[in-house]
Each structure stands twice: as structure tokens, then as C-alpha cells.
Amino acid sequence: MTANLPVPYQRDDAPKSGGLNKIAIIVAVVVTAVAVGLGMYLWGPVRTAGIETAAAAPAPTVTVTATATETMIVSPSISPSPAVIAPLPGETTPAPAATATGDDVASAGPLGSSDYLTSLDMSEYNGQADYDALPVNGQSFLHSVGLGVYDIGSTHWAEYTVDGRYKTLVATLGVNDVMSTDTVVEFTVLGNGRELEKKRVKYAQQVKISVPVEGNVKLRIAATRVGGEGSRSAVGAVWGDASLTR
């Protein structure tokens, strides 16, 4: 058995719920569009001005300073030490050559040149020692060193301090023409106190000598009368044109 239920009330002009939803959506879309348009309108000039300002601003200047530093490393040169050789048993080590110092030292010049003894200062002398032009057997020697030879056995000498670089002492030995004809003189060359040469010369003789003197700083020339009558009137021993060569 079927129950007869009441039928709901219906009207053709009653409002439908779907229409209201559509209206709300349309209004929301319109409001959103207006808001977006207004935002674009207002933000556009600000953004454009910012871009123009950024473009107009000059780029910052960057200064770069480079400093070049050069480092030089200098290695000191090392000179090898001279080898020291010990002497064998029984051998003796020679003493080093004497070294002259002071203002009275005669310094050697260019190799091959020479200096007359008359151009040098005597560092010491004993008896009579003069510089003069002196005759031997009629020949005058302009650059002579004259030494006195007064009595038999008397010795006069002159000494020079040099730098040790002179190689040779050259001279013409003789007896001054003013002496007695029986005069005999002994001439001696010493270096650093050692005898280097000795010559005995008679009247009227001319005796040339060439004596090695390298390494000696004290050079002494001496004359001793060994024959003839005594005389104190002149320098009887003549070192004619005596010179030191290099």
C-alpha cells in the first residue's frame, strides 16, 4: 500500500541558487581587473623613473695601482783560501819579505821604466854622500851618486827605501878623476841587509854593473877605500848614472 506524501511547493519564478554564484564570480573578476589596471597605472611611472635614474648615474671609477717589486739576490763571491803546506821535518820556512811603509818609500812606476837614484830621497846615509855630475876617466856622468873615501878602510854609504818592485840596479862604477892615481875602491850593493854585489875598482877604470834587487825594500850602496893615498877633498867613489829599473 502506497502512502500518498505531500508534494513540495514549487514556483516557476522562485530564485535559483546558481544565478547568485555567477554574479559573485563576475563581480570578483571585475574588481580584480580594476585593481590590476590601477596597480599597473601607478607602478609604471615609478619603475620607469628608477630605470632612467640608474641609466643616467655615471659608472663608478675604479683606480688600480700596481706596484712592481723587484728583488735582487746578490751572492757574495767567495775567494778560495790559499792552501797552507806544512814544511817537512827538518825544513825551515823562509821569513816573508819585508814591506816598506811611509812617505819616504819610492814607488815603482810603469814596467820597463827607470828612476835615477838622484831623483830619490836617501832614507839614511853615513859619512859623505852627494848628488852631482862626476868624472871617471874623462867622462862625466851627470846623474851620479858620490860617496866619500877618505882613508884606507873607511866606508861611506847611502840607503834608499823602495817598494820592492824595482828589478835591477844599474850603474857605472869608477874613481873620481880628482883622486890620486893609486886609489882603489871597493863598491858594495846590499838589499835588506844582505850583500847582493861587490866590485873592486881601480883608478881610471869604468865598471858597469846590473844587480837584481826585486823584492828588496832597503837598498844600500857603499864604498870603502882599500888602496892609495888618503884624501878628504872630494867624493872619490862614483856611482855613475845609477838607476833602478822595473
C-alpha positions in Angstrom: 0.0 0.0 0.0 1.4 3.2 -1.1 1.2 6.3 1.1 0.4 9.5 -0.5 3.1 12.0 0.5 2.6 15.8 0.1 4.4 17.3 -2.9 6.8 20.2 -2.2 5.9 23.7 -3.1 7.3 24.9 -6.4 7.1 28.1 -8.3 8.4 28.9 -11.7 9.6 32.4 -10.7 11.4 31.4 -7.5 15.2 32.4 -7.4 17.7 29.8 -8.2 21.0 29.4 -6.3 23.2 29.0 -9.4 22.5 32.5 -10.6 23.8 34.2 -7.5 27.1 32.3 -7.7 27.6 33.6 -11.3 27.0 37.1 -10.3 29.6 36.9 -7.4 32.2 35.5 -9.7 31.7 38.2 -12.3 32.0 40.9 -9.6 35.2 39.4 -8.3 36.7 39.3 -11.8 35.8 42.9 -12.5 37.3 44.1 -9.1 40.5 42.2 -9.7 40.9 43.6 -13.2 40.3 47.1 -11.9 42.9 46.6 -9.2 45.5 45.2 -11.6 45.0 48.0 -14.0 45.2 50.6 -11.3 48.4 49.0 -10.0 50.0 49.0 -13.4 49.0 52.6 -13.9 50.5 53.7 -10.6 53.7 51.5 -10.6 54.7 52.0 -14.2 56.0 55.7 -13.9 57.9 54.8 -10.7 59.6 51.9 -12.4 60.4 53.9 -15.5 61.9 56.7 -13.4 64.1 54.2 -11.5 65.4 52.8 -14.7 66.2 56.2 -16.1 67.9 57.3 -12.9 70.1 54.2 -12.9 71.0 54.7 -16.6 71.9 58.4 -16.0 74.1 57.7 -13.0 77.8 57.6 -14.0 79.6 54.3 -13.5 82.0 54.4 -10.6 85.6 54.9 -11.4 87.9 52.2 -10.2 91.6 53.0 -9.9 94.0 50.2 -9.8 97.6 50.9 -8.6 100.1 48.2 -9.4 103.4 48.3 -7.6 106.2 46.3 -9.1 108.7 45.0 -6.7 112.0 43.6 -8.0 114.0 41.6 -5.6 117.7 41.1 -6.4 119.7 38.4 -4.6 123.4 39.0 -4.7 125.5 36.1 -3.8 128.9 37.2 -2.3 131.8 35.9 -4.2 133.9 33.6 -2.1 137.6 33.7 -2.7 139.3 30.4 -2.0 141.7 30.5 0.8 145.3 29.8 -0.2 146.5 26.3 0.7 148.8 26.1 3.6 151.5 23.5 3.1 153.3 22.5 6.3 157.1 22.1 6.0 158.6 18.7 6.1 160.6 17.7 9.2 164.0 19.4 9.1 162.9 22.1 6.6 162.7 25.8 7.6 160.0 28.2 6.4 161.5 31.4 4.9 160.6 34.6 6.5 158.2 36.9 4.5 159.7 39.7 2.5 159.9 43.0 4.4 157.2 45.6 3.5 158.1 49.2 3.4 155.6 51.9 4.5 155.7 55.6 4.9 156.1 58.8 2.9 159.8 58.1 2.1 159.1 55.0 0.1 160.0 55.2 -3.6 157.1 53.7 -5.6 157.8 51.9 -8.9 156.0 53.2 -11.9 155.3 51.5 -15.3 157.1 48.3 -16.2 160.3 48.9 -18.1 160.9 52.5 -16.9 163.6 53.6 -14.6 164.5 56.1 -11.9 167.9 57.7 -11.2 168.9 57.4 -7.6 169.5 61.1 -7.8 165.7 61.5 -8.2 165.0 59.6 -5.0 165.5 60.7 -1.4 168.0 59.0 0.8 166.3 57.4 3.8 169.7 57.2 5.6 173.3 57.8 4.9 176.7 57.6 6.7 179.7 59.8 6.0 179.6 61.9 2.8 177.0 61.2 0.1 176.3 63.7 -2.7 174.4 64.0 -6.0 176.4 65.6 -8.8 177.9 65.2 -12.2 181.2 63.4 -11.6 184.0 62.4 -14.0 185.6 59.0 -14.4 188.5 58.6 -16.8 187.5 61.9 -18.6 183.8 61.0 -19.0 181.2 62.9 -16.9 178.3 61.1 -15.5 175.5 63.6 -15.0 173.3 61.6 -12.6 175.9 60.3 -10.2 175.9 59.5 -6.5 179.3 60.3 -5.0 180.5 58.7 -1.8 183.5 59.8 0.3 186.5 57.5 0.6 188.8 59.4 2.9 191.1 56.9 4.5 192.0 53.3 3.9 189.3 51.1 5.5 186.7 53.9 5.8 183.2 53.2 4.5 180.6 55.7 3.5 177.1 54.6 2.3 173.6 55.8 1.3 170.4 53.9 1.8 167.0 54.1 -0.1 163.6 52.7 1.0 161.7 51.4 -2.0 158.5 49.3 -2.5 160.2 46.1 -3.6 159.1 46.3 -7.2 162.3 47.5 -8.8 164.0 44.7 -10.6 167.6 45.9 -11.3 170.1 48.4 -10.1 172.3 49.6 -13.0 175.4 51.9 -12.7 178.9 52.6 -13.9 181.4 52.4 -11.1 184.6 54.4 -11.0 187.1 56.5 -9.1 186.7 60.3 -9.3 189.4 61.8 -11.6 190.4 64.2 -8.8 191.7 61.3 -6.7 195.3 60.0 -6.7 196.1 57.5 -9.4 196.8 54.7 -6.9 193.3 54.9 -5.4 191.4 51.6 -5.2 187.8 51.5 -4.0 185.5 48.6 -3.2 181.9 49.1 -4.1 179.1 47.1 -2.4 175.3 46.7 -3.0 173.1 45.5 -0.1 169.4 44.6 -0.1 167.6 44.3 3.2 171.0 44.0 4.9 172.3 41.2 2.6 175.2 41.6 0.2 174.0 41.5 -3.4 177.1 42.6 -5.3 180.7 43.7 -4.6 183.3 45.1 -7.1 186.8 46.4 -6.6 187.6 49.3 -9.0 191.0 50.9 -9.7 191.7 54.5 -10.8 190.6 55.2 -14.4 188.5 52.0 -14.7 184.8 52.1 -15.6 182.9 49.0 -14.4 179.3 48.5 -15.3 177.0 46.6 -13.0 173.5 45.3 -13.2 172.3 43.9 -9.9 168.9 42.1 -9.4 167.1 43.9 -6.5 163.5 42.8 -6.8 161.8 42.2 -3.5 164.1 44.3 -1.5 162.8 47.4 0.2 166.0 48.6 1.8 168.7 49.2 -0.8 172.2 50.4 0.3 175.1 51.4 -1.8 178.5 51.6 0.0 182.1 52.4 -0.9 185.3 51.5 1.0 188.8 52.8 0.2 191.2 49.8 0.0 194.2 51.4 -1.7 196.0 54.7 -2.4 196.8 57.9 -0.6 194.1 59.3 1.7 192.1 62.4 0.5 189.3 64.4 2.1 188.8 66.9 -0.7 186.3 65.1 -2.8 183.7 62.3 -3.1 186.1 59.7 -4.6 183.7 56.8 -5.2 181.4 57.4 -8.2 178.2 55.5 -8.9 177.8 56.9 -12.4 174.2 57.4 -13.6 173.0 54.8 -11.0 169.3 54.0 -11.6 166.7 51.5 -10.6 164.7 49.8 -13.4 161.4 47.9 -13.4 
